[in-house]
Amino acid sequence: MLLTQGATTSGAQSILSKYDRLVKLERNIDPVFRNRFFFACVGLLVPLWIGWSAQNHHVDVKLTGSSHIESLPGKILAFSVRVSNLMNAVQRVEPYLVLPATWRTLSKPAPFDLPPAASELRLITLSVPAEASVGQYEVRYGVKDTLAAEVTLGVTVLAVRQLEVRFLEGPRFVVAGEQYRAIFILYNRGNVRDDIRLTVRSSAGFAATADSMTFRLGPRDSRVIPVVVRTLSTLPEKVQDVLEVAARMVQDSVTIVRATSSVDVVPRAARSEDQFHRYPLHARFRVAGGEGASGTQLELLGSGNFSGQSNDRVEFFVRTPDIQAKSVLGQRDEYRLSYRSDAFELYAGDRKYDLSPLTEYGRYGFGGGGRVRMGDVTAGAFVNENRFFQPRQPQQGGFVNYRFKPKTELTFNVLRKEDLQERTMFSLRGLLPVLANSDMDVEYGRGLSAGWNDGAYALRLNGYERQLAYDVRVVHSGAHYPGYYHDLDFKTANFNFAPGRNIRIEGYYRDEERNLGRDTTLGYAPRDRFYQLGFGYADFVSVFYRSNIQQDLMPNPRYRRGERTLQVRSGYGFSAGNVLVNMDYGTTRDELLGKNNPFQRLSLALNLRPGEKHNYNFGIEYAKDKNIFSDEVQERISASLNTWLMLLHNIQVTTTIYGARTNAVISQTFYLIDLTVEQSFAWGHTLLFRGRQTSFTPSALGPDRSYMVEYSMPIGVPIERIKTSGSLRGKVIDIESGKSLQNVLLYAGGSVSITDEDGEFSFQALKPDTHYVQIDMASVGLNRVPTQVMPRQIGIKGGEESRLDVGVIRSAFVSGTIMLYSLGEALPSDTARQAFLEVGGHANALLELSSGVEVHRRVTDNRGRFSFGDLRPGQWTLRVLDGNLPPNHYVEKESFDVMIDPGERKQYAMRVLPRRRRIQIIEEGKTIQQAQPTQEQTPDLARKTCTVVPRNDRSGFVVQLAAWSSEQSARSAARVAEKLTNATAMVERIARGFRIRLGAFKTREEAEAMCRRLSNLK
């Protein structure tokens, strides 16, 4: 052990001593010599490295363009490389291409020869699969057996988000009150897996739900979407419900794809409609009370016309007595009556009376008036007095209006008031368009009051452009002008600018000043200036800045204060509701006292719509500020809950709960609970109960409770029998079983009806005219037909009810074949007879099946088959109209008498046989040398098949002779037929030769007589 350690130590010392000698030697070497030695070594190594590379790197490969490209799925990519020969000899280049999985090249790289020291461009095209996922891919191109001769192209497949939704199947119609199911299919045509959101909407407002409204769909995947729609049973008439399914990706909220389906929702055949025109009247009986007092109230209202043939309208309203003093849920008494027609209007009672902005903008009172229209001129007047205040203030007004053209009018107004003194006003008002989408309302008025004569003017300009909407208003009223606006200078302006799809900029300005003459008896000369400017992005966020300055303009002002507020709103909407958050931060400053009072308000509003039968609104608000007079900090928090529920389809429950608490030196609490339950009955009556309780503390009175019970019913007062329309009723019956058929759809005069469980249908309000009733065959069932020919004509008379019963029976079926035969060898037992050989089906033969009332026609197919379906049972005749026969052939039996029973299927076989032609031996005579004709000679007309067929325009019949093998023979025969019959002949080309159409006969009997005449020719 000691020896080993000593030996090791000795060796280490020897190595260290050698290293020290080398270091001393290196230090003694001249630096110039050292540098020359280094470059000499490099000079010797470089030729060696070049030679080694030349032996191992014969070909060089470089990309000619960018080393990275982007592509969409399903596209064709192309890039080029430069291949260079680094040798002085011809090189055999064997390229290779390495692609990602499932990628394909349009042409595989092929070997080629490269001349010495030459370069060549190679174009590579490849296909990116349509299902390629988003990501980074590498494509490598290189040369075999050559080191470092390879390039790599980076390919980025971009994300594609593309959806497609299609309608698959659904019913054509559905009975009102029932639900139907429509099937859609959604495709993810993109290459990104994403969450999909659906929106389902019914154009008729029906409740429509899919099995899932949000789901995940992978690239190139699909999903079947069944949608269930629940219709309403209270539809008065047919409704076409267009169901729309919209889909969008969560990551791409802009692109939305849609598909629609259409279903006719048909109301069930209802009870017999009233044949009288009735004036619609509604009655309500109300009981309201609270805190030991109660009262009853009767309310009658009507709105309609007294004649179904005019546009006149009579409206009246009566509510009595006044019970508002006995309960906060009671109402004041009210009386009014009006009559309106196209030419004039009369009214009286309690209502709002208005004239113009500078005279009377709107006053609730009791009085009467009217207006009359004569072409472009309209004039009117009214008188009234205030209803609920003392002393009574009579008022009379009138106007004359002239309408130059649409949106261009001029009106003269006059108004007279009587209170403490008499006041009279006149004004001239004009409405005119300024720009294409802008209107201006301008008015000037003068008023007389207690010896004063003062004026006023008002102007309003509003309109919109593509991205801008605006409204500007200016009102100035003198200190002694006695109109609706009095002693006032008022200016407002607001605009809404949308520079982008989801971006909006809003602004509002108001400046209001009163007591323009600085009358010291009024105490104040108030001026209120307010402006607001805000920016918003969609419904997600909005920021507003508000400033409000209120001051007294008297020489010794009593107040001057201002408020500055920053408001931030944020909202978000989702499929089942929305949420809104509002935050206000501001300061109120008293300029006279030099005090700043900061305040803040936070509020949250939430709306939830989890289903079609319930809705919830929740709100909460917190506010903190300082009393401007007492410097007391006070906090206030309030919350509210509103709910709406539909129970059992006819009970509505509405609830409002509100509470607020203010914390200060004296804490205050207030709450309100309001509950309403409304029951709707099938016969149109409703019963309503409403209860309310309020409480304010501190208070010595305790909670305040009120209630109300109300029963309402419609009343129709018969005026006259309806003569402008009639009705049609009937029943659909299965003739064989005697049972009524339910859910059978019928059409008449553009209306639609469906049979009930008793098979009854009804059409109400059909115009007096001739209508055609059609039954929907798909709703009757398979292999069924009406016993009567449909559509059925029926006359409708005004004020009367017609009836039509429809029978349904099982349909019959007739089919068969027409076979073509040729002559065979003679029969062994009878050499005079020959056998017929079946050639095959005879195509393109025209057949007719007629019952004397109905006519059906069919053409045989290439195998000679024909069929007649959905036939009414009874007696029919089957015959061949146009056999389109080959030469020297005839139909063995051209017609059949067919008697078919319900549900029976019959088949018939027809044969087309060749004619036997006689050979006549002529006695031997002289031989005459004559050139042989090149075409067939004209045969005897009596040997040709004669058929009677209708003309193309169905105005008569023609005789058809067939067939000739050559056109020359047919034309020669046509000339012979014209000489023999004095009828016009025409030659037509057919599939097997030529035929002749002869004459134009009014009746079939005349044509058949001509056929017999031709067959008797010798």
TIMI-912109 format. One line per 5 residues: their letters; for each residue x, y, z of C-alpha. Coordinates in steps of 0.5 Angstrom, whole numbers. Example, Ala and Ser with C-alpha at 12.3 -4.5 7.8 and 13.67 -1.06 7.14 Angstrom:
<pados>
AS	25,-9,16; 27,-2,14
</pados>
This chain:
<pados>
MLLTQ	0,0,0; 6,5,2; 9,3,-5; 3,4,-9; 2,11,-6
GATTS	9,13,-7; 10,11,-14; 4,15,-16; 6,21,-12; 13,20,-16
GAQSI	9,20,-23; 5,26,-22; 11,30,-20; 15,27,-26; 9,30,-31
LSKYD	9,36,-27; 16,37,-28; 15,36,-36; 9,41,-36; 13,46,-33
RLVKL	19,45,-38; 14,46,-44; 11,52,-41; 18,55,-41; 20,53,-48
ERNID	13,56,-51; 15,62,-47; 22,62,-50; 19,61,-57; 19,67,-62
PVFRN	12,70,-63; 13,71,-70; 15,64,-71; 9,61,-67; 4,65,-72
RFFFA	8,62,-78; 7,55,-75; 0,56,-74; -2,58,-81; 2,53,-84
CVGLL	-1,48,-81; -8,51,-83; -6,51,-90; -4,44,-90; -11,42,-87
VPLWI	-15,46,-92; -13,42,-98; -14,35,-94; -21,37,-92; -23,40,-99
GWSAQ	-21,33,-102; -25,29,-97; -31,33,-98; -31,33,-106; -30,25,-105
NHHVD	-36,25,-100; -41,31,-102; -42,30,-110; -49,34,-110; -51,40,-107
VKLTG	-59,41,-105; -62,48,-103; -69,51,-103; -70,57,-108; -75,60,-103
SSHIE	-77,61,-96; -75,55,-91; -82,56,-88; -89,57,-91; -96,57,-89
SLPGK	-102,53,-92; -110,51,-91; -112,44,-90; -114,41,-97; -109,45,-101
ILAFS	-104,44,-106; -97,46,-104; -91,47,-109; -84,49,-108; -77,48,-112
VRVSN	-70,46,-110; -64,47,-114; -60,41,-115; -52,42,-117; -47,37,-119
LMNAV	-40,39,-115; -36,34,-119; -33,34,-126; -37,28,-128; -44,26,-130
QRVEP	-48,24,-123; -54,20,-123; -58,23,-118; -63,19,-114; -68,24,-110
YLVLP	-72,22,-104; -78,26,-101; -80,25,-94; -87,27,-92; -92,27,-86
ATWRT	-96,21,-85; -103,22,-90; -99,27,-94; -99,25,-101; -94,28,-107
LSKPA	-97,29,-114; -91,26,-117; -86,22,-114; -79,24,-115; -75,20,-121
PFDLP	-68,19,-122; -64,24,-127; -57,25,-130; -54,32,-128; -48,34,-133
PAASE	-42,36,-130; -42,42,-126; -49,44,-128; -55,46,-123; -62,44,-124
LRLIT	-69,46,-121; -74,41,-119; -81,43,-117; -84,39,-112; -92,39,-111
LSVPA	-96,36,-105; -103,35,-103; -104,37,-95; -110,33,-93; -117,36,-92
EASVG	-117,33,-85; -110,35,-83; -110,38,-76; -107,45,-74; -100,45,-73
QYEVR	-92,45,-75; -90,40,-80; -83,38,-84; -82,36,-91; -75,33,-93
YGVKD	-72,33,-100; -65,30,-101; -61,26,-105; -59,18,-103; -52,16,-102
TLAAE	-50,23,-101; -48,26,-95; -51,33,-92; -55,34,-99; -62,35,-96
VTLGV	-66,41,-94; -72,41,-90; -78,45,-91; -83,47,-85; -90,48,-86
TVLAV	-95,51,-82; -102,48,-83; -107,54,-81; -113,53,-76; -120,53,-80
RQLEV	-126,54,-77; -132,52,-81; -139,49,-79; -144,46,-84; -151,45,-81
RFLEG	-157,41,-86; -164,39,-85; -165,32,-85; -172,30,-84; -179,33,-81
PRFVV	-186,33,-81; -190,36,-87; -195,38,-82; -197,38,-75; -204,39,-71
AGEQY	-204,45,-67; -203,43,-59; -198,37,-61; -191,37,-61; -186,35,-67
RAIFI	-179,33,-68; -174,36,-74; -168,33,-75; -162,37,-77; -154,35,-78
LYNRG	-148,39,-76; -141,38,-79; -135,41,-77; -131,42,-84; -125,45,-80
NVRDD	-119,42,-77; -120,45,-70; -124,41,-64; -128,47,-61; -134,48,-57
IRLTV	-141,49,-61; -147,53,-59; -153,52,-62; -159,57,-62; -166,54,-64
RSSAG	-172,59,-66; -179,58,-68; -182,63,-73; -188,62,-69; -186,63,-62
FAATA	-187,56,-60; -182,53,-55; -176,49,-59; -171,45,-55; -165,41,-58
DSMTF	-162,35,-54; -156,39,-52; -155,46,-54; -147,46,-52; -143,40,-54
RLGPR	-136,39,-57; -134,37,-64; -128,34,-67; -125,36,-74; -129,33,-79
DSRVI	-134,30,-74; -141,31,-75; -147,30,-70; -155,29,-71; -159,34,-67
PVVVR	-166,33,-66; -170,39,-64; -177,38,-61; -182,44,-62; -188,44,-58
TLSTL	-194,48,-61; -200,52,-58; -207,49,-58; -210,56,-59; -208,58,-66
PEKVQ	-214,61,-70; -211,59,-77; -206,55,-80; -199,58,-79; -193,56,-83
DVLEV	-187,55,-77; -180,56,-80; -175,53,-75; -168,55,-75; -162,52,-72
AARMV	-156,57,-72; -149,54,-70; -143,58,-68; -136,56,-65; -134,59,-58
QDSVT	-128,61,-61; -131,64,-67; -137,68,-65; -137,72,-72; -139,66,-76
IVRAT	-146,63,-76; -149,58,-80; -156,56,-80; -161,51,-83; -169,52,-83
SSVDV	-175,47,-84; -182,49,-85; -188,46,-82; -195,47,-83; -199,48,-76
VPRAA	-206,46,-77; -211,48,-72; -216,42,-70; -223,43,-73; -227,47,-68
RSEDQ	-234,48,-66; -238,52,-71; -236,59,-71; -241,65,-70; -245,67,-76
FHRYP	-246,74,-73; -242,80,-73; -241,82,-66; -238,88,-62; -233,86,-58
LHARF	-234,88,-51; -230,87,-44; -233,87,-37; -229,87,-31; -231,87,-24
RVAGG	-226,89,-18; -226,89,-11; -220,93,-7; -219,95,0; -214,96,5
EGASG	-213,98,13; -220,97,14; -223,100,8; -226,97,1; -229,99,-5
TQLEL	-232,95,-11; -231,98,-18; -234,96,-25; -231,97,-31; -233,96,-39
LGSGN	-229,97,-45; -230,96,-52; -227,97,-59; -229,95,-65; -234,96,-71
FSGQS	-241,96,-72; -241,93,-79; -237,88,-82; -237,91,-88; -234,98,-86
NDRVE	-227,101,-83; -231,105,-78; -229,104,-70; -232,105,-64; -229,105,-57
FFVRT	-231,107,-50; -229,106,-43; -233,106,-37; -230,105,-30; -234,107,-24
PDIQA	-234,109,-18; -227,112,-16; -224,108,-10; -217,110,-10; -218,113,-4
KSVLG	-220,106,-1; -214,102,-3; -207,104,-7; -209,98,-12; -216,101,-13
QRDEY	-216,106,-19; -220,113,-21; -226,113,-24; -226,114,-32; -231,115,-38
RLSYR	-229,116,-45; -232,115,-52; -230,116,-59; -232,114,-66; -227,114,-72
SDAFE	-228,113,-79; -223,114,-85; -226,121,-86; -227,124,-79; -226,122,-72
LYAGD	-230,125,-66; -229,124,-58; -231,126,-51; -229,124,-44; -223,123,-40
RKYDL	-217,123,-44; -210,126,-46; -211,133,-50; -205,135,-54; -204,140,-60
SPLTE	-197,142,-61; -190,143,-57; -191,151,-56; -199,151,-55; -201,144,-51
YGRYG	-196,138,-51; -201,134,-47; -206,135,-42; -210,130,-38; -217,133,-38
FGGGG	-225,132,-39; -228,134,-45; -229,133,-53; -227,134,-60; -226,132,-66
RVRMG	-222,132,-73; -224,132,-80; -220,130,-86; -221,133,-93; -216,130,-98
DVTAG	-209,134,-96; -213,138,-91; -214,136,-84; -218,141,-79; -220,139,-71
AFVNE	-222,142,-65; -223,141,-58; -225,143,-51; -223,141,-44; -222,142,-37
NRFFQ	-217,139,-32; -220,133,-28; -217,132,-21; -215,139,-19; -218,146,-17
PRQPQ	-220,151,-19; -222,148,-26; -218,151,-32; -222,151,-38; -219,150,-45
QGGFV	-221,151,-52; -216,149,-58; -216,148,-66; -212,147,-72; -211,146,-79
NYRFK	-206,142,-82; -204,142,-90; -200,136,-92; -196,138,-98; -193,131,-99
PKTEL	-190,125,-95; -186,128,-89; -188,135,-91; -194,139,-87; -196,146,-85
TFNVL	-200,147,-79; -204,153,-76; -205,152,-68; -210,156,-64; -211,155,-56
RKEDL	-215,159,-51; -214,158,-43; -218,160,-37; -215,160,-30; -214,166,-26
QERTM	-214,170,-33; -215,169,-40; -209,167,-45; -209,166,-52; -204,163,-56
FSLRG	-203,162,-64; -197,158,-67; -195,156,-74; -191,149,-74; -188,146,-80
LLPVL	-185,139,-81; -180,138,-87; -175,133,-89; -168,136,-89; -164,130,-92
ANSDM	-165,123,-94; -166,121,-87; -167,127,-83; -173,131,-81; -174,138,-78
DVEYG	-180,140,-74; -180,148,-73; -185,152,-69; -186,159,-68; -192,162,-63
RGLSA	-194,168,-60; -198,169,-54; -203,174,-51; -204,174,-43; -206,180,-39
GWNDG	-204,185,-44; -197,182,-45; -195,180,-52; -189,175,-52; -187,170,-57
AYALR	-183,163,-57; -180,158,-62; -178,151,-62; -174,147,-67; -172,139,-67
LNGYE	-168,136,-72; -167,128,-72; -164,123,-77; -159,118,-78; -154,116,-83
RQLAY	-150,110,-84; -146,110,-77; -149,116,-74; -156,118,-70; -157,124,-68
DVRVV	-163,129,-64; -162,136,-63; -168,140,-60; -168,148,-58; -174,151,-54
HSGAH	-174,158,-53; -180,161,-49; -181,169,-47; -182,170,-40; -190,172,-41
YPGYY	-191,167,-46; -197,163,-43; -196,156,-47; -194,149,-45; -187,152,-44
HDLDF	-186,158,-40; -180,163,-39; -175,158,-41; -169,157,-45; -168,149,-47
KTANF	-163,146,-51; -161,138,-52; -157,134,-56; -155,127,-57; -152,123,-62
NFAPG	-150,115,-62; -144,114,-67; -142,107,-69; -135,107,-72; -134,99,-72
RNIRI	-139,93,-71; -138,93,-64; -136,100,-62; -140,106,-60; -139,113,-58
EGYYR	-145,116,-55; -146,123,-52; -151,128,-49; -152,135,-47; -157,139,-44
DEERN	-158,146,-42; -164,149,-38; -165,156,-36; -171,159,-33; -174,165,-30
LGRDT	-170,169,-36; -173,176,-34; -170,175,-27; -176,176,-23; -174,177,-16
TLGYA	-181,175,-14; -180,168,-16; -174,167,-11; -169,163,-16; -167,163,-23
PRDRF	-165,156,-24; -160,154,-29; -158,146,-30; -153,144,-35; -151,137,-36
YQLGF	-147,133,-41; -145,126,-42; -140,122,-46; -138,115,-47; -135,109,-50
GYADF	-138,102,-51; -135,96,-54; -141,91,-56; -145,89,-49; -139,88,-45
VSVFY	-136,94,-43; -138,101,-43; -135,108,-40; -138,114,-39; -136,121,-36
RSNIQ	-142,125,-33; -142,133,-31; -148,136,-28; -148,144,-26; -154,147,-22
QDLMP	-153,154,-20; -158,160,-18; -157,166,-23; -160,171,-19; -155,177,-16
NPRYR	-155,173,-10; -155,166,-11; -157,161,-6; -154,155,-9; -148,153,-14
RGERT	-146,146,-14; -143,141,-19; -143,133,-20; -138,129,-23; -138,122,-24
LQVRS	-135,116,-28; -139,110,-29; -137,104,-32; -142,98,-34; -140,91,-36
GYGFS	-145,86,-39; -145,79,-41; -151,75,-45; -151,68,-45; -157,63,-47
AGNVL	-161,63,-41; -160,70,-39; -155,76,-38; -152,80,-32; -150,87,-32
VNMDY	-145,91,-27; -145,98,-26; -140,102,-22; -141,110,-21; -135,114,-18
GTTRD	-136,121,-17; -136,128,-13; -141,133,-11; -138,140,-9; -142,146,-6
ELLGK	-138,152,-9; -141,157,-4; -139,153,2; -133,150,-1; -134,143,0
NNPFQ	-133,136,-3; -137,130,-2; -135,124,-5; -140,118,-7; -140,111,-10
RLSLA	-145,107,-13; -145,99,-14; -150,95,-17; -151,88,-20; -157,86,-24
LNLRP	-158,79,-26; -164,76,-31; -165,68,-32; -169,65,-37; -168,58,-35
GEKHN	-174,56,-39; -180,58,-43; -185,58,-37; -181,62,-32; -177,68,-31
YNFGI	-172,71,-26; -169,78,-25; -165,80,-19; -162,86,-17; -157,89,-12
EYAKD	-155,96,-11; -150,99,-6; -149,107,-5; -144,111,0; -144,119,0
KNIFS	-144,125,5; -150,129,6; -148,136,3; -151,140,8; -150,136,15
DEVQE	-143,133,13; -146,126,15; -144,120,12; -149,115,10; -150,108,7
RISAS	-155,105,3; -156,98,0; -162,96,-3; -164,89,-7; -170,87,-11
LNTWL	-173,80,-14; -178,80,-19; -180,73,-22; -185,70,-27; -188,63,-27
MLLHN	-193,60,-31; -196,54,-28; -201,49,-31; -201,53,-38; -206,58,-35
IQVTT	-204,60,-28; -199,66,-28; -195,68,-22; -192,75,-21; -188,77,-15
TIYGA	-184,83,-13; -180,84,-7; -176,90,-6; -172,92,0; -168,98,2
RTNAV	-164,100,8; -160,107,10; -155,107,15; -154,114,18; -155,117,25
ISQTF	-162,115,24; -163,109,20; -169,107,16; -171,101,13; -177,100,7
YLIDL	-179,94,4; -185,92,-1; -188,85,-3; -193,85,-9; -196,78,-11
TVEQS	-200,77,-17; -204,71,-19; -208,70,-25; -212,64,-27; -214,64,-35
FAWGH	-220,59,-36; -221,56,-43; -228,60,-44; -224,66,-44; -225,69,-37
TLLFR	-220,71,-32; -219,71,-25; -214,76,-22; -211,76,-15; -206,82,-12
GRQTS	-204,83,-6; -198,88,-3; -195,90,3; -190,96,5; -187,98,11
FTPSA	-183,104,13; -179,104,19; -178,108,24; -186,109,23; -192,109,28
LGPDR	-197,107,23; -194,100,22; -194,96,15; -199,98,10; -203,92,7
SYMVE	-207,92,0; -211,87,-4; -215,87,-10; -219,81,-13; -221,82,-21
YSMPI	-226,78,-25; -226,79,-33; -230,76,-38; -231,78,-46; -238,79,-48
GVPIE	-240,80,-56; -246,84,-57; -249,81,-64; -250,86,-69; -252,83,-75
RIKTS	-251,76,-79; -244,76,-83; -246,76,-90; -239,77,-93; -237,70,-92
GSLRG	-239,63,-91; -237,56,-88; -236,49,-90; -237,43,-86; -236,36,-87
KVIDI	-234,29,-85; -229,24,-87; -231,17,-87; -228,10,-89; -233,7,-93
ESGKS	-232,0,-92; -231,0,-84; -236,6,-83; -231,9,-78; -229,17,-78
LQNVL	-222,18,-80; -218,23,-76; -212,28,-77; -214,28,-85; -212,35,-88
LYAGG	-216,38,-93; -215,45,-97; -220,50,-99; -220,57,-102; -213,58,-99
SVSIT	-215,55,-92; -213,49,-89; -217,44,-84; -216,38,-80; -221,33,-78
DEDGE	-222,32,-71; -223,25,-67; -230,25,-70; -227,26,-77; -231,33,-77
FSFQA	-227,39,-81; -229,46,-82; -227,52,-86; -230,58,-83; -230,65,-87
LKPDT	-229,63,-94; -231,68,-99; -237,67,-103; -235,64,-109; -234,57,-112
HYVQI	-228,53,-108; -225,47,-110; -224,42,-104; -217,38,-104; -216,32,-99
DMASV	-208,31,-98; -207,24,-100; -201,23,-95; -205,24,-89; -211,19,-91
GLNRV	-206,13,-91; -203,8,-96; -207,5,-101; -213,9,-100; -217,14,-105
PTQVM	-223,18,-104; -229,15,-107; -230,22,-111; -226,25,-116; -222,31,-112
PRQIG	-221,37,-112; -229,37,-111; -232,44,-113; -237,47,-108; -241,54,-108
IKGGE	-240,58,-102; -246,63,-100; -245,69,-96; -248,68,-89; -249,60,-90
ESRLD	-246,54,-88; -245,49,-94; -243,41,-92; -239,36,-96; -238,29,-94
VGVIR	-232,25,-96; -231,18,-97; -225,14,-97; -224,7,-100; -218,2,-101
SAFVS	-215,4,-108; -214,-2,-113; -208,-3,-118; -208,-5,-125; -201,-7,-129
GTIML	-199,-12,-134; -195,-13,-140; -195,-12,-148; -191,-17,-151; -188,-18,-158
YSLGE	-188,-24,-162; -185,-27,-169; -187,-32,-174; -184,-39,-172; -185,-46,-176
ALPSD	-191,-49,-178; -194,-53,-173; -193,-61,-174; -201,-62,-173; -203,-57,-178
TARQA	-198,-54,-183; -203,-49,-185; -202,-46,-178; -195,-43,-175; -193,-42,-168
FLEVG	-191,-35,-165; -185,-34,-162; -184,-29,-156; -179,-24,-158; -179,-19,-152
GHANA	-183,-13,-148; -186,-8,-153; -183,-1,-151; -186,6,-152; -194,3,-153
LLELS	-199,8,-150; -204,6,-146; -211,9,-143; -215,7,-137; -222,10,-137
SGVEV	-228,10,-133; -232,15,-136; -230,21,-131; -223,20,-130; -217,18,-135
HRRVT	-210,15,-134; -205,14,-139; -198,10,-139; -193,8,-143; -189,2,-143
DNRGR	-182,1,-141; -177,-2,-144; -179,-9,-142; -186,-8,-144; -189,-7,-137
FSFGD	-194,-2,-135; -198,0,-128; -204,4,-126; -204,5,-118; -209,9,-113
LRPGQ	-215,7,-117; -222,8,-115; -226,1,-115; -231,1,-120; -232,0,-128
WTLRV	-226,2,-132; -224,1,-140; -216,-1,-141; -214,0,-149; -208,1,-153
LDGNL	-208,8,-156; -202,8,-160; -198,1,-160; -192,4,-164; -192,-3,-168
PPNHY	-187,-6,-172; -189,-7,-180; -194,-12,-181; -196,-13,-173; -202,-12,-170
VEKES	-205,-12,-162; -209,-18,-161; -214,-15,-157; -214,-7,-156; -218,-6,-150
FDVMI	-221,-10,-144; -227,-8,-139; -224,-8,-132; -228,-9,-126; -224,-8,-120
DPGER	-226,-8,-113; -223,-5,-107; -216,-7,-105; -216,-11,-111; -210,-12,-116
KQYAM	-211,-14,-123; -206,-16,-129; -207,-16,-136; -202,-19,-142; -203,-16,-149
RVLPR	-200,-19,-155; -197,-16,-161; -197,-21,-167; -195,-21,-174; -200,-21,-179
RRRIQ	-200,-27,-184; -199,-25,-191; -202,-29,-197; -197,-30,-203; -201,-30,-210
IIEEG	-199,-34,-216; -199,-30,-222; -200,-34,-229; -194,-34,-233; -193,-28,-238
KTIQQ	-187,-25,-242; -181,-23,-238; -180,-15,-239; -173,-13,-237; -174,-7,-232
AQPTQ	-169,-4,-227; -170,-6,-220; -173,0,-215; -168,1,-210; -173,2,-204
EQTPD	-179,-1,-202; -185,-1,-207; -192,2,-204; -196,-3,-200; -203,-4,-200
LARKT	-206,1,-195; -211,-5,-193; -206,-9,-190; -203,-4,-186; -205,-3,-178
CTVVP	-210,2,-177; -211,6,-171; -215,12,-168; -211,16,-164; -213,23,-161
RNDRS	-210,29,-164; -204,33,-160; -208,39,-158; -214,34,-156; -219,38,-161
GFVVQ	-221,31,-165; -218,25,-167; -213,22,-173; -213,16,-177; -206,13,-176
LAAWS	-203,8,-181; -196,4,-179; -191,2,-182; -187,3,-188; -179,2,-188
SEQSA	-177,7,-192; -180,15,-193; -181,14,-200; -186,8,-199; -189,12,-194
RSAAR	-190,18,-198; -193,14,-204; -198,11,-200; -200,18,-197; -201,21,-204
VAEKL	-206,14,-205; -209,15,-199; -211,23,-200; -214,21,-207; -218,15,-204
TNATA	-221,19,-198; -220,26,-200; -217,27,-193; -210,31,-191; -204,26,-190
MVERI	-198,27,-186; -192,22,-186; -188,22,-179; -182,18,-177; -182,13,-172
ARGFR	-177,8,-168; -178,2,-173; -180,6,-180; -185,11,-182; -192,12,-181
IRLGA	-198,16,-184; -203,21,-180; -209,22,-184; -215,27,-183; -217,31,-177
FKTRE	-224,28,-175; -228,31,-169; -231,25,-166; -228,18,-165; -234,15,-169
EAEAM	-232,18,-175; -225,16,-175; -226,9,-174; -231,9,-180; -225,11,-184
CRRLS	-221,6,-181; -226,1,-183; -227,4,-190; -219,3,-191; -219,-4,-189
NLK	-224,-6,-194; -220,-3,-200; -218,-8,-205
</pados>
